[in-house]
Amino acid sequence: MADRAADRVTVPDVVGLPFHIGRDIADDAGVTLANPDPDGPPIGAIAWPGLFYITSQQPTAGAEVYRWDSVAVELTEHGTAEFNAIRDNNEPPLKDAEHATPERERYIDLTDRDHT
């Protein structure tokens, strides 16, 4: 197989970003975001309309690929991600009084003392 004439670029980290921002970062880096299913619709059609976040990418950030190669990304629509954070059930949740409250360390006098 013949060598490719394209130069090599580094894949940026787009996981966790809104799709429209990740797409711009990928474009600036010289790669294209794509649907992981090659028989599926273009990734731009999946992410429109609405607000979608990138949940995974392949190849991973830091990999070297040829310019304008595809980076397959998985998306989730805003508000539809499952919440799977593990909470330590040994400690009760904080009460209102236990939350941090701002303490004033400095005051700024905004009164005009020269005004009579």
Beta strands, then each sheet from edge to edge (+ up, - down):
strand 1: 8-10
strand 2: 32-34
strand 3: 52-58
strand 4: 64-66
strand 5: 70-77
sheet 1: 1+ 4-
sheet 2: 2+ 5+ 3-
end
